[in-house]
Every structure is written in structure tokens, then in C-alpha cells.
Amino acid sequence: MALTREEVEHVAKLARLELSEGEVEKYTVQLNAILEYARKLDDLDTSNVPPTAHAFPLENIMREDKVTASMEQERVVANAPDEEEGFFKVPRIV
Amino acid sequence: MKLHTKCAHELHDLLVSKEISATELVNDVAARLEDVEPKVLAFVTKTIDEAKAAAARVDDKIASGEKIGPLEGIPMAIKDNMCTEGVPTTCSSKMLHNFVPPYDATVVRKLKEAGSIMLGKVNMDEFAMGSSCENSWQEGTRNPWRLERVPGGSSGGSAASVSAGQAVFSLGSDTGGSIRQPAAFCGVVGLKPTYGSVSRYGLIAFASSLDQIGPFSRDVRDCALVMNAIAGHDPFDSTSAPIEHPDYTTFLDQSIKGWRIGVPKEYFGEGIDADVSETMQKAMKTLESLGAELIECSLPHTEYALPCYYIIAPAEASSNLARYDGVRYGFRAEEAEDLISMFSKTRSEGFGEEVKRRIMLGTYALSSGYYDAYYLKALKVRTLIKQDFDRAFEKFDVLLSPTTPSVAFSCGDRLNNPLQMYQSDICTLSVNLAGIPAISINAGFADGLPIGVQFMGKPFEEGRLLQISHAFEQATSCHSQMPPLKGGCAE
């Protein structure tokens, strides 16, 4: 089933991307081509195959619950596009 | 003496014997960097003043009679997706064009501790997404062997800088072939270590279950030396393997007599250029002459690796790149009325076309109703691909394939056809899905352009990959050639 323009617009909204008309057009064609190609995976019967999210098994790594120094506030906000008194500044929310 | 043509181990000997100083070395490589940079366009940020100061410190150490390590005073380049304290780390994206990390990635810290000297940060496909180094916010890097060709991607700047003599070695990252494919296109050594061998702390994440940092070098011995410096467990990376790493140089100069090398037939079929196939046949003959046995084998799920990868990698990317919202760092769009539109405008203006395409693809594959059909399905196929390798390594010491289906293609050729661009990594993707190590080294040339041979190994057996690569390198002479920098402007 092909991806529609409306679905591309919906996915863009979920991904917090604003697309121009031209981009919606282009991505609809390109994403459909890639997804069509990905449907090749349906050739395989994987009903009894477990999924692999990581190549090697991972174990939780625990450390002692000790308080250590964190990065200074000044350095944390140094890269912020907008900052005030050590806080990240964003447009008004309420 | 043209120091920029030499390998790190040769330069180390010259430093120890005091035939050259670290300052002379850095000056020579920096001069070469500046000389060819207008043609190659490998660097995003240069740190030459800092490099000269670091070289002076190494010279003081040598003068005071202290011993220096094998990479001490050696000029290097770092892909611009690894954090460098106080030095911009842009991921070749408008989104991070103004980002100056407050800390070093573990690999950078380790190389600094080893005394290596960074000459700068090198170009890449934006957020490591691409196969040609053309998806950079800056101008794309060129292939030093022929300037109108791409250097490969995404670590094109890392490969080109070593190939052109602008750095003695470099670091890149490999998510689907981004070290090996540019290494093949630029005629240098590129190693993708086993997943978990080298810490990813401070690497700007693309697809976390596939990404791996690794070295580019001019020869295999240098590759072993860089691995010695960067491999090892890191408590800052929860996926870092808690294992002991050997001295990788001990594998060099050992015979490969009696080795069984698997040659998966799926890597030699349709889509592989005749020049590449012919070079692989010659490489196999060379290995036979060294006493190895080459046996055809099968990795039956190879044809599913590309569609599998292009579901899993964008899915992980869509999640990893959700952090770019213009609040804490990086680019922020102006004139947003509210928070949500600030996020959307920032991301729309900050990300390039390929990044947006993959975010959209990943968001779709993970969205309600499609997760099972695409993402879960791909994870199951990943299991089958991994099992293919597990079975092959019960019989073989290593596997051999071409690194790429063709030589470097022309700039702009595949930019408007994502699927065709994705095909460039068809020989390398499976390795990332299985998490195993693989290396690409130069095996010959076609019409003056390098061709890479890929060796794939069992998990954590990078040493054996270096062993066979070194044996092959000693039996051939390809690696000793430098690009004439032909193209728009001859050297």
C-alpha cells in the first residue's frame, strides 16, 4: 500500500518537520520507492525468528550510588542559542 | 624529506633517532594540508596553531630524554562527529554549526594521552548519513585520486585527508560502511572494529546499535598502532565490551599459511563491476601464494541486508535526532511564535535533505501500525543475517569480499537517487548488522582509481584481520602509492 501525501504530512508532523509543498511531493515519491524496496523483507518467513536489536547481548551496568561533581552550570548553558541567568530560554509557553 | 608521505611508525623512528623534530613534522604536514586543501576540501575546522604548540611540548619531552610513545607527535585528523573540547564539532550540519563541546570523546582523550596531535576536524556527510561526502553543509570533499570523483562517505574527509597526506592517520565512524567504503575509494586502510571494541562516548549518535569508531591509516601497521591507542572498555559507554584487548602489533608479520578464507558468492554476483571482480581474483591468487586456502561459501541472506539496514538505521536515527530542538545547543530558527513551531522551524531549517529523509523514514517505520511490519520485521531479518556469519565462522578464519561494487563515482551522479546511493554500501552493511569487525585495504587500481578488498572476521578478532591485511600488504605494493591529485587542477 503506497504512502499518501497526507501520510507524509502526518509523519512530518510527528517528526517535528515543516515541509514545503515541493518537499512533500518529493518525499512521497522517494519514501514510497524505499519502502517498496523494503517490502523485499516480506519474502522471508520470520515467524519463528527472534528479533536482534543489538549484535551482542547487553547487561545493565550498575555503579555505586555516589554523588559526584557535575558540569558547571556556566558550561552547560554555554552552547544554548538563548540563555538567561543560567537557564535555557524558550518562547513563552503559557 | 617529504614527511607527509610517511607512515606513523616510520615517523616515530625518525623522531626517536632525532633525525626530525615533532615541530618539523607538524609544519611539514600542515604545509601539505594547506597546499592541497583548496583541491581536496577535506577539513571543516583547522587547529594548526594548537598543533604547533603541542609539537613544541613533544620536542621538549624528547630533548629532556623522556621516551615517547608510538603515536606521540604524529599529526592526525578527527571526523567532525566526535566531540573535541573547545573545538567546534559540527557533524557537517547547519544544526550544529556553532556547537563547541565542553568535553572530549573518549577516543579523542585517548589519542591526546597517547601524544597524537590533531590538525583539525574533517568533513563528512551530515550526521554521517550518506555514501559520498556530498551531504555536507560545507562543500563536499573530493577524491584525491581524481578530483571530480567522490571520496566516499560518510567519513570522506577522514579518508581523503590521509590519502592526500594532510594527516598521517585519522578517525572515522562506520554505521553501514562509512569507514571501509571511503577507505576503498581513497586507497587507504580503514578498519571497522567489532561493535563495543572502541568507546562511542562523545560520538554524535546516528544509529546507536550500528555506529562504531575506527581508524584510517596509510598502512596496516599504523592501523594496529591506532587500535592499540583507542580500543578498550569505557565505563562512560554502556555498550563498551568489558574485555582485554591484545597488543594488535603482535599479529603483524605472522604467516597466514593454512588459513581457510571464505569467499561468499553473494558478493560476487550482479552489480559488481568487472574491474572490481578482476582485482578480487588477483587478490585471491596473492593470498593463495601466501599459503591460504580460498573456498566459496554462502551468506544466503546478504540480499536482505540493504532493505534491513534502511529500516533499522533510520529508525534509530529518528530517535537519536529528536534531541535537536534548538533549546540547549546548536542552531535555532528565528521568529517562532511558540515552542512547537520553534522546534519544527529549527529542525526544518537546520537539517539537510538526506537527514530529513531518514528521519521521516524512521518515524514512519516506528509509528503505530507500521512498527511490526517494518521495524520488528527488520530486526528479525537482522537475526538471520547474523546467523549466516555465525555459521560461516564455524568453518573459516576470515571472509573476503570486495569493499565496494565499483570504484569512486562522479560527484553529483547519485545525489538525486537515494536508492542508487544506498547501493554503494551493499558490500559493507551486513557487517554492521552482525556487529563483526571488517577491514578494507587497497588491492589495486582501475583506470587510476583504487579498489578495496574487505576482510571480515569473528567478533573481537581484529588482530587476525590485521594479520591477513599485513600479509597481503607485504605481498603487494599498492599501499605505497600516493595520489597524483589529478583532476581540475594537477599537482
Contacts between the chains, C-beta under 8 A, distances in Angstrom:
chain1	res1	chain2	res2	distance
A	3	B	364	7.3
A	7	B	364	7.7
A	8	B	360	7.1
A	11	B	360	5.4
A	11	B	363	5.2
A	11	B	364	4.9
A	11	B	367	6.8
A	12	B	360	6.4
A	14	B	363	5.3
A	14	B	367	6.5
A	15	B	318	6.4
A	15	B	347	7.7
A	15	B	359	5.0
A	15	B	360	6.0
A	15	B	363	4.3
A	16	B	322	7.8
A	16	B	325	7.4
A	16	B	340	7.6
A	16	B	343	4.6
A	16	B	344	4.9
A	16	B	347	5.3
A	17	B	344	6.4
A	17	B	347	5.5
A	17	B	348	5.4
A	17	B	351	7.6
A	17	B	356	5.9
A	17	B	359	6.7
A	17	B	360	7.0
A	18	B	344	4.6
A	18	B	345	6.3
A	18	B	347	7.9
A	18	B	348	4.2
A	19	B	348	7.3
A	19	B	356	7.9
A	23	B	356	7.6
A	27	B	356	7.7
A	27	B	357	6.5
A	27	B	360	5.9
A	30	B	357	6.3
A	30	B	418	5.7
A	31	B	357	7.4
A	31	B	360	6.2
A	31	B	361	6.0
A	31	B	364	6.9
A	33	B	418	7.6
A	33	B	419	5.9
A	34	B	310	6.2
A	34	B	361	6.2
A	34	B	418	6.6
A	34	B	419	6.4
A	35	B	361	7.7
A	35	B	364	7.6
A	35	B	374	7.6
A	37	B	306	7.7
A	37	B	307	5.6
A	37	B	310	7.5
A	37	B	419	6.2
A	38	B	307	4.4
A	38	B	310	6.4
A	38	B	311	5.5
A	38	B	374	6.4
A	38	B	378	7.6
A	39	B	307	7.8
A	40	B	303	7.6
A	40	B	304	6.6
A	40	B	307	4.9
A	41	B	304	6.0
A	41	B	307	5.4
A	41	B	308	6.4
A	41	B	311	7.6
A	41	B	377	5.2
A	41	B	378	6.3
A	41	B	381	5.3
A	42	B	377	7.3
A	43	B	304	7.9
A	44	B	301	7.6
A	44	B	304	6.6
A	44	B	381	6.1
A	44	B	384	6.9
A	46	B	377	6.4
A	46	B	380	3.8
A	46	B	381	6.4
A	46	B	383	7.9
A	46	B	384	7.3
A	49	B	380	4.4
A	49	B	381	7.9
A	49	B	383	5.2
A	49	B	384	6.2
A	50	B	380	7.2
A	50	B	383	5.9
A	51	B	376	5.9
A	51	B	379	3.4
A	51	B	380	5.1
A	51	B	382	7.3
A	51	B	383	6.5
A	52	B	379	5.7
A	52	B	380	7.7
A	52	B	382	4.5
A	52	B	383	4.3
A	52	B	386	5.8
A	53	B	209	6.3
A	53	B	379	5.8
A	54	B	195	7.9
A	54	B	209	5.1
A	54	B	239	7.4
A	54	B	435	7.6
A	55	B	195	5.0
A	55	B	209	7.0
A	55	B	386	6.6
A	55	B	433	7.4
A	55	B	434	5.9
A	55	B	435	2.4
A	55	B	436	7.7
A	55	B	459	7.9
A	56	B	195	6.5
A	56	B	196	6.2
A	56	B	241	7.3
A	56	B	435	5.8
A	56	B	459	7.1
A	58	B	238	7.3
A	58	B	239	6.3
A	61	B	235	7.4
A	61	B	238	5.1
A	63	B	235	7.4
A	71	B	102	6.3
A	71	B	103	8.0
A	75	B	102	4.5
A	76	B	102	7.7
A	77	B	328	7.9
A	78	B	100	7.3
A	78	B	102	6.6
A	79	B	98	7.4
A	79	B	99	5.6
A	79	B	100	6.5
A	79	B	102	7.8
A	79	B	328	6.9
A	79	B	329	3.7
A	79	B	330	7.2
A	80	B	327	7.4
A	80	B	328	5.8
A	80	B	329	6.5
A	81	B	326	5.9
A	81	B	327	7.7
A	81	B	329	7.7
A	81	B	330	7.3
A	81	B	331	7.2
A	81	B	332	3.6
A	82	B	332	6.9
A	88	B	327	5.3
A	88	B	328	5.8
A	90	B	327	5.8
A	90	B	339	5.6
A	90	B	342	6.7
A	91	B	336	5.8
A	91	B	337	6.9
A	91	B	338	5.5
A	91	B	339	5.5
A	91	B	342	5.5
A	92	B	338	7.6
A	93	B	338	7.4
A	93	B	339	5.6
